Amino acid sequence: MSEERLIYLPLGGAGEIGMNCYVYGYGKPGEERLIVVDLGVAFPDMDGTPGVDLILPDITWLKANKNRIEALVITHAHEDHVGAVGHTFEDLGVPIYARAFTANIARHKLAEYGVEGQAVKTCSPWPETTKIGPFTVGFLPISHSIPESSGLVIDSPAGRIVHTGDFKLDTQPLVGEAWDPDLWADVSKAGVKALVCDSTNVFTPTAGRSEVIVGPAVEKLVAEAPRLVVATTFASNVARVRTLAEAGARAGRSIVLLGRAMRRMVEAAVETGVLKDFPPVVPVEDAASIPRENLMLIVTGSQGERRAASAQLSRGKFNGIELKEGDLFLFSSKTIPGNEKGVIHIMNQLSEKGVDVVDDSMGDYHVSGHANRPDLLTMQDVVQPQIVVPMHGEHRHLREHVKISKDRNRQGILAVNGMMIDLTGNAPKVAEYIETGRTYLDGSVQIGALDGIVRDRIRMALNGHVVVTLIMDEEDEPLGEPWVDLMGLAETGRSNVPLVDVLEADLGQFLGRSGAKTLTDDDKLEEGLRRVVRQTCNTEIGKKPEVTVVVSRLS
Amino acid sequence: MSEERLIYLPLGGAGEIGMNCYVYGYGKPGEERLIVVDLGVAFPDMDGTPGVDLILPDITWLKANKNRIEALVITHAHEDHVGAVGHTFEDLGVPIYARAFTANIARHKLAEYGVEGQAVKTCSPWPETTKIGPFTVGFLPISHSIPESSGLVIDSPAGRIVHTGDFKLDTQPLVGEAWDPDLWADVSKAGVKALVCDSTNVFTPTAGRSEVIVGPAVEKLVAEAPRLVVATTFASNVARVRTLAEAGARAGRSIVLLGRAMRRMVEAAVETGVLKDFPPVVPVEDAASIPRENLMLIVTGSQGERRAASAQLSRGKFNGIELKEGDLFLFSSKTIPGNEKGVIHIMNQLSEKGVDVVDDSMGDYHVSGHANRPDLLTMQDVVQPQIVVPMHGEHRHLREHVKISKDRNRQGILAVNGMMIDLTGNAPKVAEYIETGRTYLDGSVQIGALDGIVRDRIRMALNGHVVVTLIMDEEDEPLGEPWVDLMGLAETGRSNVPLVDVLEADLGQFLGRSGAKTLTDDDKLEEGLRRVVRQTCNTEIGKKPEVTVVVSRLS
């Protein structure tokens, strides 16, 4: 056990889509020097995380091993890869490495926490490399749905790892570098120990499509639109934003970017030189003076987010602009599972305004940023790794990815969050299980997913909440009647009198029946009152609410 | 205005998918005799209706006009058409007409409310008709994803209406009657005033596919499966259930039906004679003694419902059966928008058990029960109506359906819930707007969607709940400190001391500052305490919770 070893430990993103965080280490067991690849967020929903603002990986293990961490390396600037950098910097405080565009975004995230920009070091792409502890790390350009996405070439004394990051095999991505199989083959020819690989689209059986196919369809649509055109897409898909803007400009329309994220991304892309020929943009204040048929808005909110520009426009006037009969609204995007209802709601609100909605249901106006099944096999064929380690996927994706690798006679290992894999020998093996989980950013504080706080909120949402207040006098006898407040419960039930009255009567009866043993014991008293409330509510309205009992003793 | 008129009034299902309820009337304005077509439910979700059990149409208008209602006519036995029959019978109490299979299901729903079965009258299909008030109603067989779905031929002195119900143009539906264009043309040849038509799939540009195509693909899959096979589909899709069972039987497997709805539907279909040749079924208790490779389960829960058989099997042992490595789980279904996360969760749990999951992503194992765009146009061509009235769709579906009708040089009218349409003249016109909405079945009581009860539950889920208790003595001075209870909120915030302590201190300070004017006025006092709680929480944890203040006065 004292031999040096090469380890891989996913802390987020393996067994889920979102909040990516992967750790590599080299050294003696327990003393490995570490690099962290990506530190992203996931997004909350009403089902499981009501009221939560963001979901972050649980970095308890990283904090405990902080002195062993050499650096945080970011592959690209999507929120699920860079989103937690600001929220965790105070706890980790390690140097951050990224390419220029990603570094620009990361610096803005740190600035929100008052951290200086020099914490982020800008790296040039391969063949340049950076020595980080026992590793040498190079950024290998690859196409994705955001500029400057990079695979990582991670060299250790135990061999070379190729970490793909998120990718697709696009030879014409329009913005950012194209997929260059020769470059990747060249990097791999000396032998690759492990290919740690994106699994998102493993179930899509056809080869991926290039970003270049979207342009002509969008151009035709925009050219034929008689009135105002609004298009939404992922703000970070700078190539798509440019495609949309170009279609507008060619149709003689002035372009307005609406939504903070949309402007921020274009700005970062221009600042870092990845975007050079974006059509001229007019400020939203000028939109009112431009005839509708000469105007095109490119807006945030393709996932139906309630506060983004798309939702605002669907509800009414936004930034002085109001959509009308005959306007066109294009969703140049796909709907991420879970967001369907929000997106459909917007479409129906637009329909009520007489706006014509076009989406990607026929596949003309969007392409995915991830490699499909045949592309994943192509990647394996190019890199020829000894082991395939699927990442960036739910359990079913990782499992399928292992399966297709084995069908190709390659070793594959299914490693989910918390499984530390020893990659040193010829066959990968599980070295250890680390406790992992999720941390919620809730308002301005971080809480644990298992703290019970969000569970209580879900219970109140499902069951309602009853508050019982009781004052006990100096003789440990009830002073007056117990008092009941309802929140989120029907006011009247089976008895056809106010539920509050029925509850107060039943609680009064319970107190009348109770002896000193109960009345002097807070726990017993609360438990008894709680039981009465739940029974009575169940009889009256068929629900068992959450109950808070407050007993005040004057003694 | 004293002329007799023919009206159409959707109360549910027009402007949404779910809880269908359409009213037809004939007579002098305000005195029309009415028939209600379908009375269905919609299903709640955590986003908008947490804790709610079912969503029903608001029948306030029907209750107010109860003495004018001649009958309730049910087109088919899907929950969104028949589901509210039991919950509303006490309020409406009108006779119910349906064909045998639908009547069987409706009687079971009424039985749950202690209503005798004779409330439901079984009708034979066209050419038989029933005189109901000023109307003559005939049930016109058509194919759908449930047996005995029927269009309605509704004759009134002002002309004939064809109400399609839910339908597809399937000439080989396997169970139930096939689409018979000659029959529909024959019914229509004397002239149809209005075609009131299903709009669900108006955005699907290709012609619908027949139920018959599913069989061979399923058969191949099941025959090749090495171990246990589990298949889930909509229980009411009796044809599909039979297809699945036949595939199992042909592969030499014993068939087990799992889930109450699955057994109930097959039972109803057998009882009413629509299903004659279902393979033999073994009780679940016998499953343990059958080798896995000779067993097939057909189970409920294709939409990821937490308590249905699919979810139970994905979690662990259910009815003595446990899924294992190498088993096959088939989703012979589509995922209804909003249910994606639940379904995906099950798939991942199955993946963790090593079960191979197959779904319909490639289109081999499911076909829709609704007419696609070309089918809707075919229906118009067969019926040749004077007016097309789209129903059964969200606003965007209805609008598109009107559009394609107009493109075909037909009159179309977009009528959403609450719009009473006068169909008497040559052109349809809006006669009146009726207030409509939704009623929630919440536990055992019905509450209004706008009562604020569910809104309070959502607010507690998003913001948490703080309870402040304060006792005021006989001199209207606080007796001791205010007491704070938190539910669903972080215990510690910015100050790094318990939030409860910070709140109690701030509330104490507020009380110390407050004069008699505040202390003697319950409203002022509560408002002041509430404001302090929200401000302090916002400073400490960045959230503004819901607050309940209980002030007890000893005076």
Contacts between the chains, C-beta under 8 A, distances in Angstrom:
chain1	res1	chain2	res2	distance
A	15	B	348	7.8
A	45	B	47	8.0
A	45	B	341	7.4
A	46	B	46	4.8
A	46	B	47	4.5
A	46	B	50	7.5
A	46	B	461	7.2
A	47	B	46	4.5
A	47	B	47	7.6
A	47	B	341	6.3
A	50	B	46	7.6
A	50	B	458	7.9
A	50	B	461	3.9
A	50	B	462	5.6
A	51	B	461	6.1
A	51	B	462	4.1
A	51	B	463	6.1
A	51	B	464	6.9
A	51	B	488	7.5
A	51	B	543	7.4
A	203	B	361	6.6
A	205	B	362	7.1
A	337	B	340	4.0
A	337	B	341	6.3
A	337	B	344	6.1
A	338	B	340	5.9
A	338	B	341	4.8
A	340	B	337	4.0
A	340	B	338	6.0
A	340	B	340	6.3
A	341	B	45	7.3
A	341	B	47	6.3
A	341	B	337	6.3
A	341	B	338	4.8
A	344	B	337	6.1
A	344	B	394	7.0
A	347	B	394	7.9
A	347	B	396	5.3
A	348	B	15	7.8
A	348	B	394	5.0
A	348	B	395	4.5
A	348	B	396	5.3
A	350	B	396	7.8
A	351	B	394	7.6
A	351	B	395	4.4
A	351	B	396	3.9
A	351	B	399	5.0
A	352	B	395	5.4
A	357	B	396	6.5
A	361	B	203	6.6
A	362	B	205	7.2
A	394	B	344	6.9
A	394	B	347	7.9
A	394	B	348	5.0
A	394	B	351	7.6
A	395	B	348	4.5
A	395	B	351	4.4
A	395	B	352	5.4
A	396	B	347	5.2
A	396	B	348	5.3
A	396	B	350	7.7
A	396	B	351	3.9
A	396	B	357	6.4
A	399	B	351	5.0
A	442	B	490	6.1
A	442	B	541	7.2
A	442	B	542	7.8
A	442	B	543	6.9
A	443	B	490	7.5
A	443	B	538	7.9
A	443	B	541	4.7
A	443	B	542	3.0
A	443	B	543	3.7
A	444	B	493	7.3
A	444	B	494	7.0
A	444	B	541	6.0
A	444	B	542	3.0
A	444	B	543	8.0
A	445	B	490	4.7
A	445	B	492	7.5
A	445	B	493	5.5
A	445	B	494	7.7
A	445	B	541	4.8
A	445	B	542	6.7
A	447	B	490	5.1
A	451	B	490	7.9
A	453	B	464	7.7
A	453	B	488	5.8
A	453	B	489	6.5
A	453	B	490	6.1
A	453	B	491	7.8
A	454	B	488	7.1
A	456	B	464	7.9
A	456	B	487	5.3
A	456	B	488	4.2
A	457	B	460	6.5
A	457	B	461	4.7
A	457	B	462	7.6
A	457	B	464	6.1
A	457	B	487	7.8
A	457	B	488	3.6
A	458	B	50	7.9
A	458	B	461	6.4
A	460	B	457	6.5
A	460	B	460	4.1
A	460	B	461	6.3
A	460	B	465	6.2
A	460	B	487	6.3
A	460	B	488	6.1
A	461	B	46	7.2
A	461	B	50	3.9
A	461	B	51	6.1
A	461	B	457	4.7
A	461	B	458	6.4
A	461	B	460	6.3
A	461	B	461	3.6
A	462	B	50	5.6
A	462	B	51	4.1
A	462	B	457	7.6
A	463	B	51	6.1
A	464	B	51	6.9
A	464	B	453	7.7
A	464	B	456	7.9
A	464	B	457	6.1
A	465	B	460	6.2
A	465	B	465	5.9
A	465	B	487	6.6
A	467	B	467	5.1
A	467	B	485	7.9
A	467	B	548	5.6
A	467	B	550	6.6
A	469	B	469	5.5
A	469	B	550	4.6
A	469	B	552	6.4
A	471	B	471	6.3
A	471	B	552	5.7
A	471	B	554	7.9
A	479	B	554	7.4
A	480	B	552	7.9
A	483	B	550	6.2
A	483	B	552	6.6
A	485	B	467	7.9
A	485	B	548	5.3
A	485	B	550	6.2
A	487	B	456	5.3
A	487	B	457	7.8
A	487	B	460	6.3
A	487	B	465	6.6
A	487	B	546	7.0
A	487	B	548	6.3
A	488	B	51	7.6
A	488	B	453	5.8
A	488	B	454	7.1
A	488	B	456	4.2
A	488	B	457	3.6
A	488	B	460	6.2
A	489	B	453	6.5
A	490	B	442	6.1
A	490	B	443	7.5
A	490	B	445	4.7
A	490	B	447	5.1
A	490	B	451	7.9
A	490	B	453	6.1
A	491	B	453	7.9
A	492	B	445	7.5
A	493	B	444	7.3
A	493	B	445	5.5
A	494	B	444	7.0
A	494	B	445	7.7
A	538	B	443	7.9
A	541	B	442	7.2
A	541	B	443	4.7
A	541	B	444	6.0
A	541	B	445	4.8
A	542	B	442	7.8
A	542	B	443	3.0
A	542	B	444	3.0
A	542	B	445	6.7
A	543	B	51	7.4
A	543	B	442	6.9
A	543	B	443	3.7
A	543	B	444	8.0
A	546	B	487	7.0
A	548	B	467	5.6
A	548	B	485	5.3
A	548	B	487	6.3
A	550	B	467	6.6
A	550	B	469	4.6
A	550	B	483	6.2
A	550	B	485	6.2
A	550	B	550	7.3
A	552	B	469	6.4
A	552	B	471	5.7
A	552	B	480	7.9
A	552	B	483	6.6
A	552	B	552	7.5
A	554	B	471	7.9
A	554	B	479	7.4
